[in-house]
């Protein structure tokens, strides 16, 4: 007999069909089912095979030109006839090795990028609350199995398909599954199909489906399907096509490389034709080969092959560093945007504060033990075995306060067991519990002082109950105001004695929360995180404006804002109610007047973000609740909370704070600036180096000699350029990095004089290289011959290699002197040492020297080349000095 669909079964029947119980599964059964059904995740798109990635690395136009050069170089000796030796194929072998190395490095980098993404997925992996062995537990969502009983509340993403067992006012947003934008009311009751018709997905009120979200209420449900066996699994194919994300900077660099490629190809064609016409020898195949090699040399010199790869690696390293500091980057573009951040809109609780409320002052009517007892028993927080309060932060503070007064809650509960309650309601702002004591039935009520005071008819003075008077009310309200002015959250407590136990029907506010006896106030505070004040000051110096958003009263918000330095005058604070009176147009003009928002609703956050963005400000917004998702999504930088944040919020965030700490946002902004600075250093270094190679080859070609061959340039680009460029990506941030205003997000790659630096620095390196060739030519022959010289070529190679190495040190500071840098970049020293050893080996090891067609130059020639290369440092330092003097 075919099993009934779960939505047509009762909760009990569904549990029985799934071999489960209201207490959930035991761990042994979970493991067995995990092996049977597999992990609760959708099948991912197949990864590209390694061989396809390898071939993909060879699609670049530059690589195709190199391969063509290698093929032509290999064919020439065969056509020329005569004896053919290994040395005749040196160029072909070297080019082939370099191309293969480049492709292999590209594949390795792709693999590392995938591993980094997988690691980030694990760091941000969703977790679900379940009942295991009858006890609540939090487990990775992918470890859920059919039969698991899951616990859900507002803000949770539904982790699998499930049949509801019980729920309280639960509403679920199922637009991803049904297209219905309005949240659906849920129920645990069984459904009955009419006339044998199938009940549509959207009408299955007792079912929950993966991909939907709980937006209101709470409940429990038993998992009926996981992974590809869910309704979402049926459409998983459409979700598998994940797109590779490129940052705006990477897009600009890709575009730059594309333009450079076509520009250089055009120049190569012109040089090729001009060289042929200059020689006039159109019948000798070697003429074509030599001319082609010159053109290829120019192409190799001009295109910074490793630029995009180096930038990606620098970004990846930055993301890894941020994750270790508590900021998990979900979108790579966020790294760049962080460096431009001008506004940080932050929640107060847990982000600016510790999210650990503490009772610091009381105003008891006449008995502190009575006040502490009322507060502890009229709460749902509990004390664990270590004496730590567990539960909602405010109630934890009350239970901890009673414990400090020598009234531990377990003892109080034993003496006065709870027999009924009236839960807290946001409309009446009160909570009531009813207890059985030796003296009879005693009720405790706690809540907002103004709401509770309005329901009090008496006052306990320490010995007896006295009638409540207007004077007493004003006195209590004055005490409430005094506590609130100190940024304390104030709760009031009262009690009421009953002649007999209230019947179930009497548990209403109208029956219970009247004729109360006032017994005191507690003032508590969520202490400010000690590091936040310094982070706020750092924001100010960095040109970043902090904005605090809270649901607290205005007085509390102002006091916290003043303490942290977010505002300097109470007039800079505004409430949600006041904000409602301002039109969007006016608010966009006046948004700069406000730094603190009190008593706001989630929809106000959207208005705040839009107002700042309307003024062209790059805005970050933090949030944790499901209703914060819209504001986080439209912000330039959406920041989700890793500890208190809901799944929905985390999924739309660009960055997740694993510690929910405001100071971490500031650290991330600083890191974003450092990364962008390092990328600019890398760009300036690589482009000036490549430009110097182009200038050197063009001048040498016009003068009729070969200064460097394609294989030499490939070596320089692969060894001399790549490793220092990566090392520059590890450069520490400058001391004043957070003392300067945020950069304009629209600024181009060559902004701030970078383009000018690339040009003049490229010319200087080219002139030093040409000078090395001419000196080598002279030292070899005893006079200037201005023709192909083995010593000259070797010295030019050594000088260009070392000049670019030394130039990498110039890049450590854009305008400041490198001799004023106190923190050393040991990665750069290591890259230089490796490059120097490798370059020297190419010149002096016989096999390599022969392959590259170098000459073993004398110590004098070697030292001359080194001396010429070192000149790049004083030259650049001198230009920097003049610039600094000129800017004063």
N, C-alpha and C positions, 0 to 999 in steps of 0.2 A: 504493500500500500504506500502510495506516494505521500511524503511528509507534507503537512500543511505549511504554507508560508508563515514566517515568524510573526508577521504583523496580524495574522489571523488567529494567533494563539494567545492564550493568557500568559502573563509573566511566568507563572508556575510551570506551564506546559513548555514554554520556551527554554527555561532552565533545564527541565528534564530532558528535552530533545538534544540539548547541547552538553549533557552530562555534567552540569554545573550545579551550584547552589547559591543562595544569597550571600554566603561567605566567600565566594570565589573559588579558585582552584588552589591546590597545594603546589609547591615548587617542583616536585617530581613530575606531576601531571603536566605542568607548564612546559617543562623541558621535553617531554614526550611529544606534546602537540607542536612545539616549535620545530622539532625534527620532521613531523608529519606534514605540517602546513607551510613551513618556511617562514621567513621573516615578514613582518608586516610592512612591506614597502613595495612600491610599484616598480615594475621592471624598467630598468634604465636603458636608454639608447645604447646600442653596441658601440664600443670604443673603436676608434680607427686603428687598424693594425699598424704595427711598427714600420713594415715595409712601405705602406702607403704614406705614412708620415715622412719617411726618408725621401721618397720620390717627390713629395710635396715641397721639400726643402730645395729641390733642384729646379723648381718652376720659375724662380726669380730670373728676370732678364739678365741681371749681372752674371749669375751663375751660368746661364746658357752661353753667354759670350765667352766666359772662361773655358767652358767645355769645348766650344768651337776652336778656341786658341790652342787648347791641348791637342785636339785632333789634327789641326793643321801642322802644329809643331812636330807631331809624330810622323806625318806623311812626307814632309820635306826630305829627310834623309833617305827615304826609300826611293824618291824620285830622282835624287841627285846621283844615285849609284855609288859604286865603290864600297869600301869596307864600312860597315855600320856597327858602332859600339854602343855600350850602355850610356856613355856620356852624351851621345847624340840625342838621347831621349830625356835628358835631365830636366828640361823645361816641362815636358809632358808629364813626367813623374811628379815633379813638385806641384804643378797646377792640380793634378789629379788628387794628390795627397791633401792639399789645402781645401779643395772642393769637398772631399770626403769628410775632412775634419769639421768643416763648417756645417755640413749636413748632419753629422753625428751630434755636434754640440747643439744644433737646433732641436733635434729629436729629444736629446737629454733635457733641454730646457723645457720643452713642452711637457715631458713626463713629470718634471719637478713642479711645473705649474699645476698639473692635474693633482699631484699629491698634495700640494698646498690647498687646493680647492676642497679635496676630500677631507683634509684635516680641519678646515673651517666648517665643513658640513658636520663633522663630528662634534666640534666645539659648540655649534648652534643646534645640535640635534634636539628634536622635540622629546619631551618626557610626558608621561601620563600617570595619573593617580589611579591605583587599582586596589582591590582587596586580594591579598595573597595570604592563604592560611588564616583567613578571617581578620587579618590586620591590614590597615592602610599602608600602602607603600608607593613610592615613586619609581617608575621603571622607564627605560628608553621605549618610546612608542613602537619602534620596530620589533620589540620583543613581546608585543601583545599577541594572544592566540584566541581562537574561538572558545568561548566559555569563560573568558576573563570578565570579572565584574569591574566596570570602570566608574570612577567618581567624577562628576562634571559640575562646573559652576560657570557663572557668567565670565566671558572672556576666553574660555577654553576652546581650542579647535577640536572637533570631533576626530579622534584618532583612527577609527575603524567603523564599519557598519555595525549597528548595535540595536537591540530591542530594549526599550525603556522598561525598567522594573518599577521604579517609583520616581516621582518628580514633584517639585514645588514651584509653581508659577514659571515653568520653564518655557522659554521661547528660543527658537533656533533660526538662524539665517541660512537658507539653503539655496541661495541664488545660483551658486556654482553648479548645483545639481538640477534644479527645477526651473531656473530663470525667474522665479518669483522673488521680487526685491523686498517684500514685506516679511518681517520675521513671523514664523509659524508657531502657534501655541501647541505645546506637546502634552501628551497624556499617556498614562501607563495602561489604559483600558484596551482590551482586545477589539478588533474591528471585524465587521461582517460584510462580505461582498454581496452586492445585490444581484440576484438572478445569475449567480455564477460568474459575474463580470470581474475582471481583474481590477484591483484598486490601484490607481495611478500613484507614482512615486510621491508626488506632491501632496497626496491625501493620506499618506501613511503617517498619521499623527503620533503613533507609538514607536516609530523607528527613527534612528539617527544614522546619518551617512557621512563617511569620510569626505572631507572637503568642506563641510558645513561648520558653523560656529555657534556656540551657545552665547546669546546676547543678554539673557535675563534668567534669573532663577537658578535652581540646582537640581541634581537628581543622580540616580544610579542607573546603569544599563549593562546588559550582558552582550559581549561581543559575538556577533553572528558571522562575520566575514572579515578577513584581513587581506592586505596586499592586493594581488590581482583578482581575488575572489570578492572584492567589493564592487559597488556600483561605479565608483570612480575608476576601479581597475578596468572596467569595460571600455572606458574612453581614454585609457592611459597612453595609447599610441599617440594621441594628439598632444600629450604633455611631455613626451620624451625628447622632442626636438629643442634641446637647450641651446640658446644662442651664446656664442663667445662674445664677451663684453670687452669693448675697448674704451679707454678713457678719452676725453676730448684731446688731451695732449698726444696720446698715441695716434689718434686719427690725424692730427696735424702733422706729426712726424711721418706717418705713412704717406700722406699727401706730399710732403716735402721730398721724400725719397722718390716718389713717382715722378715729380717734376724734374728732380736731379737726373733720374735715369734717362728720360727722353732728351733733356738738354745735353747730357754728356754723349748720348748716342749720336745726336746731331753734330756735336763738336768732333767726335771720332770720325764721322764720315768726311767732314771737311778736312781734318788733319790727314786722313788716309789719302784723299784725292790730292791735296796740296803736296804731300810727301812724294807721291808718284810723279806728279808734274815736275817737282824739283829735281828728282833723280833722272827723269827722262828715259829710264830703262824699263820699257813696257813688255819685254819679251822674256826677261829672267824671272822665273817663279820665286826665287829667293827675295827679289825686290818686293814682291807682293807680300810675302811672309813677313819680312822685316817691317814693312809699312803697317801691316795688320797688327804686328806685335806692339808697335808704337801706339796705335789707336787703342789697343786693349789696355796698355799701360795707363793711358790717360783715363780710361773708364774705371779701371781698378782704383786709381788714385782719387778719383772724384767722388765716388759713392761711398758713404759711410755704412758699409754693409751691416755692421753690428749695432748701429744706433738704436733701432727699434727693440732689438733683443736686450741690450743693456738697460734701456729705460724700463722694460717689463721686469727685468730682474731687480732693479732698484725699487720699483713699486712693490714687488713681491716681498723683498726684504723688509721694507717699511711696514707692510701689512703684518708680517710675522712679529716685528718688534712691538707694534701697537697691541697685538693680541696678548703679548706677554705683560703689557702694562694695563690690561683690563678693557681695551677697546677692540672688539671683534668687528672687522670691516667686512660687510656682506657684499658691497658693491665697490669695485676698484676705483670708479670715478669719484667716490667719496674722499679718497686720499688727496686728490688735487683740490677738491672743493673745500676741504678743511682748512687749507692754507689761505683761503679767501674769506673765511667766516667773519662776519661783522657783528652779528647779533646771535646771542645764545639765549633762547627762551627755555627756562628750566622749571620743572616741578620743584616744590620745596621739599616735601616729605620724602626722605630716603635718598634724595639726590644732594640737596644742600644740607640736610640734616641726617642724623644717624638712624632715623626710623625706629627709635627706641624710647618711647615716652617714659618720663620719670616724674613722679609727684615730688615737687620741691617746696610747695607751700600749701597750707590748709587754713581754713577759717571755719573751725567746728563751732557749732552752736553752744555746746557745753561739754561734749564728751568725744574725745578723739577715738577711743575704742569703738563707740557706736558708729561713728562716721566710717572708720576703716572696715568694720564688719559689714555695713550696708554696701559699701563700694565693692568689696570682695565677693560677697554672695550674689549681688545683683550684676553678675558678669558671667561670661562663659569661658574665661581664661582659667587655666589650671596650673598648678605647680608640679614640675617633674621631680624625679628622685633626687636630682642635684639641687633642688630648690630654685630652679629657673622657671620663670613664668612662660607659658606657652599659649599662644592665641593671638587675638587681635591686639595691636600695639597699645591702644588706650586702655583696654581691659587688663593687659599684662601689667601696665604701670600701677593700676589699682590693686591688683593681687599682690604685686611686689611691695607696695606701700603697706598693705595689711600685714604681710609677712614680716616686714621691718618693725612693725609695731608689736610683734610677738603674737600675731593672730594668723597662723598658717591656714590656708584655705581648706586643706583636707580635714583639719580639726574642726573648723567652723561648719563644714558640710556635715560632719558626723553629729555635731550638736544641734544643727538646724537644717535638716534635710529639705531639699526643694520638693514641693508637691505640685507646683504649677507655675506658669509664666505667661507673660504678655511680651512677645519679642519687640525689639527696638523697631521703630518705624520712622522714616525720614520726615513724615508729615508732622507727627506729634512730637518727635525728637525725645522720646522717653523709652525706658525699658523697666519692666516690673517683674519681680519674682516673688513667689509666695512660699513660706517655709513653716514647718511644724516645729515648735519649741516646747520646752517644759511648761512655759506660761500660757501656751496657746498658739494660735495662728498669727504669724507676723509677716507683713508684706514690706519689701524694700523697693523703692523706685529711684532711679537715677536718670539724669539727662541734662539738657540745656537749662541753665539757671533761670532764665526768664520764663521758659515754658513750665518748668516744675514749680517755680514760686507762685505762678498764677493758680496752681491747684492746691496750694498749702493753706490750711485754716489755722494751723498752730505752729508753735516753735518750741523746741526742747532746749531749756536753758541749763541743763546739766543735772537738774534734780527733778524737774517737773515740766509738764507741757503747759505753755502759756498761749493765749490767743494771738494770732498774727495781726499786726496793725500796719497801717500805711507807713508809719515811721520805721518799723522794723523792716518792711519790704524795701524802703529806700536805703536803709543801712546795708542790707544784704546786696542790693544792686550796686551800691557804691563799692563794697568789697569785691564784687565780681569785676567791676570796671578797673579797680586798682590791680587786680591779678592779671587781667587781660592786657593792661598797658605794659606789663612786664613780658609780653609775648608768651604768656601762659595760657594753655587751654584749660578752661574751667568747666567742671562738672559739679552739679549739685546732687545731694542725696536727701531722701525723706523716707519715713516709714509710716505704717498704719497697722493697727491691731484689729483683728477680726474676731467676733464672738464665736464663729464656727467656720469650718472650711468652706471656701466658695465652691459652688457647684460649677461644672464645666461651662454652663451657659453664662455664668457671671464673669468669665474671663474676657472682659471688654474694657476699653479705656473709660467708658462712661461709668462703669460699675466700680472699677478698682482705683483709677487714678484721680480720685477726688478726696477731699477732707484729709489731706496728707499732713504729716508733722515734719517740719524742716529740721534737718540735723547737721548741715554743714556744706562747705565748698572744698573742693580740691583743685589746686592749680598745678598743672603738669606741663612739661615742655619736652619737645623732641630736640635734644641738644644739637647744636650746629656741629657739623663735621669739623674737626680742628684744622684740617688742611684747606678748607673751602675759602676762608677769609683771604689767605695768601693767593689762592687761585683767582679770586675776584679782583684783587689788586693787580695781578698779572694780566688779567683781561683788560683792565683799564689802560695799562701801559702799552698793551699790544693793539690798542684801537678797537677792541672788541667790547661791545656793550652787553652786559648781563641783564636779563629780564627775569623776574621771579613771578611764577604763576601758582596760585594756591587756592584751595577751597576754604581756607581759614578766614576768620573775621578780619576786617580791615585793620583793627588795632594790633592784632597779633602779627599780621603780615608786615605792617609798617615797622614794628619793633624788630623783627627778624631782619628786614631789609636794611634798617639803620645799623644794626649790629654788624652785618656783613659788608656794609659799604655799597650796597646796590642802589640805595637812594640816599639823598642828603636832606630831603625835606618831605614831610608827609603829603604835600600836595602832589608828589610824583606817583602816588598810589591811586588806584581807581577800582571800584567794585564791578562785578558783573552786571548788577542792576543799573549802575550809572553808565556802563558801556552800552547797554541796550537803548539808552536814550540818545546815542550818537549815531548818525548815519554813517554808512561805509565811506562815503566821500569825505566827510568831515574827519572821520577817524584816521583815514590815510594821511591827512594833513597834520593831525594832532598826536599821532602815535609816538612821536619823539618826546612828548611831555611825560610819558608814563614809563616807569621802570618796575612797578609792582602791581600785580592784578590779584585782587582778593575776591573770595566768594564767587569764583567763576565756574561756569559749566564747560564741558568739553567743546561745545560748539563755539564758545568764545575764542578758543585757541586757534581755530581756523581763521577767524577774523583778524586775530593778532598777526599770524603769519602772513596773511594776504596783505595786510596794511604795510608791514615792513618790506615785503617783496615789491609792493607797488612803488616804493621809494627807491627801488633798485638795490636793496640791501640783501646780502647773502645771509640767510637765516637758518639757524639750527633750532630744532624743537625736540624736547624730550617728552616721553610719555610712557605709561605702563598699562593703562586700562584699554578695553576694547573700543571705547568711545574716543580714545586719543588717536586711533589709527588715521582718520582723515587728515588731521593737522600734521601728523608725522609724515604722511605720504606727500603732502603738497609742499613741505619744507624743503629747502635746498639740501639740508642734512637732517634726515629723520633719525632720531636717537631712541632706541628701545632699551628698556631696563632688563638686564639679564636675570636678576633675582626676583623682582616683583612683577615683571612684565608678563602680559598674556601672550599666548602664541600668535594671536592676530597682530599685535603691536610689533612683535619681533619680525614677523614675516614681511611687513611693509617698511621696516627700518633699513637705513643705509648702514648704520653702525649700532652695535649692541654693547652696552656697558656691563661687563660681567660683575662689576662691583657696585653698580647703581650710583656712582660717585661723580658729582659735578667736576671735581678736580681732574678726573680722568678725561673729560671732554676737553679741558684746557690743554692737558698733556697731548691729546690727539691733535688738537689744532697746531700746537707747537711742532709736533712730529710731521704734520702735513706741510708746514712751512719748510722744515728741514729737508724733507724729501724733494719738494719742488726746487729748492735751492740747489740740491745735489744734482737733480736732473739738468738744470741749467748749466751747472759746471761741466757735466758730461757732454752736453750738446756743444758748448763753447770749445771744449777740448777736442772732440772728435772732428767737428767741422773745420776748425782752424788747422788741425793736422792734415786732414784730407785736402784742404785748399792749398796748403804748402806743397803737397805732392803734385797737384795739378800745375801750379805755377812753375815748379822745378822742371817738370817734363816738357811743358810748353816752351820755356826758354831754351832748354837744352836742345829740343827738336829744331827750333828756329836757328840755333847756332850750329847745328849739324853734328851733335854727338849724343850718345845714349848715357844718361846719368843714372838711371835705375831701370831694371827690367820688371815685367809684371810679377815674376816670382818674388822679387825683392819687396815690392809694394804689398803683395799679399802677406808676406811674413811680417812686415811692419804693422799692417792693419790687424792681423790675427794676434800677434804677440805684444808688440810695443804699445798698440792703442787699446786693445780690449781689456787687458788686465788692469792697467791704471784707471781706465774708465770705470770699471766695476769698483775699484778701490775708492774712487771719488764718490761713489754712491754710498759709501760707508762713513763719509765725513760727518763729524759731529756738528751740531748747529752752532752758529755764531753767537757770541755773547749777547748781542743786541737783537736777536731774532724775535724776541717778544717785546721789544721797545720800538718797533716800527709798525706803521699802519698796515692793515691787510692789503694784499695786492688786488688789483682789478682783475676779476675773473675773465674779462674780455681781452686782456692784454695778450699780444701775440708772442710767438717763440722768441723773436728777435728784439723784444721790448727792452728798455733800459740799457741800450747801447751794446747789446750782445752781438748784433750784426756787425757793428763797427769793429768790435774786438776781434771777431772771427777774421775779418778781412785784413786788418793791419798785423795781427799776430801770425796769420798764414803767410803773409809776405815776408815777415822777419825770419820765420823758420826756413822758408824757401831760399832766401838770400844767404843764410848761414850754410845751408846744404850746398848751394852753388859755389860758395866760397871754399868749402871743404873739397869739392871736386877739383876746382882750379888749383888749389894748393897741393892736392895729391898729384895732379898732373905735373905740376912744376917740380915737386920733390922726386917724382919718378924719372923725369926726363932732364931736369936741370933748366928747363925753359917752358913757356906756355905754348902748347901745340894746339889747344882747343880742338881736340879730336878724341876718339874713344881711348880711355885710359883705365887700366885695371886698378891701379892704385887709387886713381881719382874716384872711380865708381865705388870701391870698397870704403874709402873715407867718407864719401857722400852718404852711403848706406848707414855707416856707423854714426855719423853726425846727425842725420835725420832721426834715426832711432833714439839716440840719446837726447836730442833736443826735445822730442815729444815726451820722453820720460821726465826730463827736467821741467818741461812746460806743465806737466800734470800737477807739479807742486805749486806753480803759479795760480792754478785754478782753485786752490783751496780757499782763496779769498778774492772776491770780485774787485773790490776797491782797496781793502786793507792790505798791509804788508804781511807777507807770509812769515816774516821774522818776528812778528808780534803774536803769532799763534802759539798758545801755551800748551794746548792739548794735541799730542801727536797722533797722526793717522798711521798706525803700524801696518795696516793693510796696504797703504800706498808704498811704504818702504819695502814691504815684501814683494809687491808687484814690480817695483823698480829693480830690486836685486835679481828677481827671476828673469826679467827682460834683459838686464845687462849680461847675465851669465849666458842666456840663450843666444843673444846677438853676438857676443864674443866667440861663442862656440862655432857659430856659422862661419865666422871669418877664419878661425885657426884650425879647426878639425879638418883634416885633409879631405875626407869623403864629402862632407857638407860644403867645404870651400869649393871643391871642384864642381859639385852639383849647382851651386849658386854662381859659379864663375867669378869668384873673388880672388884677391891676391893677399897673401900673408904680409900685411903692412908692418913697417918697422915700429918700435916703441915710440919714436919721435912722431911718426905719423898718427899713431893711435892716440897719444896724448894731445896732439894738435886737434884731432877730431873731437876729443872729450872737451878740450878748452873752448872750442867754437860752440859746442852744444850748450855748455854751461852759461854762455853769454845771454841766453834767452831769459835767465832769471834776473840779472841786473837790468836788462833792457825793459822788461815788463814792470819791474819794481820802480824804475825811474818814471815810466809813464803814469803809474798809479800815484806816485808822489806828486807829480805835476797836477794830476786831476784833483787830489785832495787839497792841494794848495789853492787851486782855482775855484774850488767849491766853498772856500772860507770867505 
